[in-house]
Amino acid sequence: MEHMSWISWIVFGLLAGALAKWIMPGKDPGGCFVTMLIGIAGAVVGGFVATSIGWGSLSGFDIRSLLLAIGGSLILLWLYRLILKKKEG
């Protein structure tokens, strides 16, 4: 399969979100559901960034794809927490 299907990206994103939460623990409103959504979005963001900077398209499950997805998830999780802090304060 040349390109990952949407279902594959969702599963990959769930894994990336779980690993991002493990790397950056803390209490987040929304719990696991929000973390999963952040993971899915992070996988997409990581893939988009990689393609944009010329690292080529992501076409399968490999360590580079996983690291990019986790990186995107960490960035989104950090931004999510930053936005919530500003709303509270």
ABEGO torsion letter per residue (X at the ends): XABBBAAAAAAAAAAAAAAAAAABBEBBBGEAAAAAAAAAAAAAAAAAAAAAAGAEBBABBBAAAAAAAAAAAAAAAAAAAAAAAAAAX
